[in-house]
Amino acid sequence: MSDILVIDDDVELCEVLTEYLTQEGFRIESVHDGATGLERACSGAHRLVVLDVMLPGANGFDLLRRLRETSRVPVLMLTARGHDVDRIVGLEMGADDYLAKPFNPRELVARIRAIQRRTEVPHAAPVRDEILVVGDVELHVAARTVLVRGAELALTTAELALLELLLRHAGQVVSRDALSEKVLGRRFSPFDRSVDVHVSNLRKKLGPGANGRERIKTVRGLGYAYARDVRA
C-alpha cells in the first residue's frame, strides 16, 4: 500500500480520485487548503504528494517552495491545461512531474507509478550499494544519495534518475527520447519541456566543473552527455 496526499480544493475531484486510486491499491488522504496541505505534506507520513496549483489562500507554488525547504517527498503538480508556464515553473521549483487538468485517472496512475519506480529500491536489490563515480560526483544507487566533493546534494526523484542515467553513460550522448522514457516513464513529446527543465535544474545544483566547464553538455538535435573528464 502506498500513502498519497492529494491537496486540491475541488472536493468532488478528490472524492473521485480517492475512489479510483484506492481501487488501484493506494491509500489516500485528501485536504482542501494550502495551510493544512503544507502541514500534512511536511509530516513525513506520505510517499507522494499530488498538488494542485490553484489553492485558496496560497497557491501551489508557494506551498511547493516551502515544502522543498525541509522535504524531498515526490510531488506531482496538477496544472490548468494550456498553462505551459505553470508546468515549467513547477518543475523549476522542485516538482517531480506535472499533469494538466482535465486528465484521465489512468494517466495519473501511470505518472504516480513512474515516480514510484524512481524512488523505490526493489526488495531483491543487493545489500552492497552500487556507487557510480565520475570525477567529483558520487551517486549511491541503493541509498539514493548524491555527493559532490563529499557534500550531499538534495535532488528530486527525476533529477536523481536523470543523473544516474547520464553517469552510467558518461561521455556518451543520451537522447531525449531515452531520457523521457527511462526517467519520466513516458514517450518524448516535442512539446514537453520536462526533460530540458530537469537537466537545467540538475546543472544548477551540480555547479560547474573545472574552469567553469559544463558537466552536462547539450548535443543539439540529439540529447545530452555527461562529460567524463569534468572535475571541480
N, C-alpha and C positions, 0 to 999 in steps of 0.2 A: 504494500500500500504506500502511496506517495502523498505527502501533505502539500496542498496547493492553496495559496492565499489569493483570492480574487478581490481586487479593490476597484469597485465600479459603482457609481451612484444609480445605475439602472437596475433597480431591484428585480424587475421581471427577467432581464437578461441573466442576472446572477442565478436566479432560480432555474432557468433553462440550462445554464452551464453546469450547475451543481448536479442536476438530474443526469445530464449526458455524461459528464466526467466521472460521476460515481459509477455509472454502468461500465465505464472503461477501466475501473479498478482504482480510481484515485479517491482520496479523502479530501474534501473541500471545506474551506472556511471562507465566507464572503463578508466584506464590510463595505460601507457605502459613503464614507467620507475620508478625507485625507489624513486628519489627525489620528483617528483610530487606525487607519491603514498603516501609517508610519509606525505607530506603537506596536502593532501586531507583526509588521514586517521585520522590525528590529528585535523581536523576541527570540529569534532563532528556532522557532517551532515549525518552520516550513522549509521545504526543499526547493520551492519555486514560487515566484510571485507573478500574477497576471495583473498588470496595472494599466488603468485607463488614463489617457492624457487629460481628459476633461473631468475635473472633480470639483465639487462645491467647496469653497473656502480656500483651497490651494490646488494648483494644477499638478498633474502627474510628474512634470519635470522637476518641480520644487521638491516633491516627495522623493524622487529618484536621487537627486543631488544629495539630500540629507541622508538617505539610506546608504549611499555609497561612502559616506564618511566613516561608517562603522561596520558595514556588512558587504560581503561578496555574494549574497544569495542571488541565484539567477533570476533575472527579471525579463518578462516578455511584455512589451507595451502594446496597448490597443490604441490605434490612431484612426482619425477620420479618413475615409477613402479620398485620395487625391491630394492630401496634405503631405507632400513629399518632404517638405522642410521639417515637419514634426518627426518623421521617421529618422531623418539624418541626425537631428538634434538629440533624439532619444538614444541612438547608438553612440553618438559622441560623448554623451553623459554617462555611459556605462550600462545601457540596456544590452541584453544578450541577443534579443531578436524583437521583431515587431509583427503585428498583424493588423491589417486595415479593416475597419467596420464598413458595412456588414460582412460577416465572414461565415464560412461553413464550419460547424463544430468539428468536423473531421480534420479540417486543416489546422485548427487549434491543437487537436490531439497530436497531429503529426509534428507540429512545431515543439510541443512540450516534450514528446519522446525524443526528438533530435537533441534538445538541450540536456535531457537526462543521459543520453549516450555520451555526451561530452563530459559529464560530471561524475558519473558513477563508474567505479572500477569493478570489473567482473569478479565474481567470487573465486573464479579459477585463476586469477592473476597470481604470478609468483610472489613469494614472500619478499625476495630481494627487489628493491626498487630500481628499475632501469633509469639510468641517468644519461641524458643527451647533453654533450658538451661541445659548443662551438665558440672558440675564442673565450671571452669572459662571461659567457652565458651558460648557465646550467639549468636544465629542466628535469626535475624528478617526476617521472611519468606517473607512478602509482600514488605518490604523495600529492600530486597536482600542485607543485610549488616551483617557482622560478627564482633563480638567484642571478643577479648581475653584479659582478665583482664582489661576491659574497653577501650582498644585501638582498633580502627577499623583496620581490616585486609583486604588487597586487594586480592581478589580471582578471577580466571576466572569463566566463567559460569559453566564449567564442574566441577571445584573444589568445587564451592558453592553447586551445585546439589548433588555432591558426599557426602559432609559433611552433608547436610540436611538429606539424606537417612540414613547415619550412625548414626547421632544423634537420629533420630526417632526410631532407633533400637539399641540404646546404650546397651552394654552388651550382644548383640546377634550377631551371625555370619551372615553376608550378603554375599551371593555367588557372584562370579564374573559374573555369568550369569545374576543375578538380577541387579547388578550394571551397566553392559553394556546395558541392555535393558531399564532400567529406567533413567539412566544418559545420555547415548550416543544415545539411541533410535535405537539400532540395536542388533542383536543376538551376543553373545560372540563367538569369534573365538580363538582357542588356539594359533594362530599365531599373534593375535592382542595384542600388549602390552599397548594399550591406557589406560585401567583401572589401570594397575600397575604404569604407569608413573604418572597419575593424583594423585594416592594415595601417591606416593613418593613426589611429589611437595607439596601436602597438608600437609604431615608430616613436611616437612622442614619449611613451613610457620607458622604452629601452634606451632612448637617448642616442646620440651619435657615437660612432666608433672613433678610432684614431684619426687625428687631423680632420675631424668633422665629417668623416666618410659615412655614408648611409649603410646601415646594417641590412635593410630590406630594399632591394633595388626594383624599380619598375621596368619591366621589359615591354615596351609599347606594343600593343596588339596581341600579346601573348599571356602575360601574367606577372608573377613576382618571383624573385630569387633572393634567398638569404646569402649574403657574402660570406664565404667560408673563412676568409683571412682577416676579418674585421676584429680588432682588439681596441679597448679603450686605452 
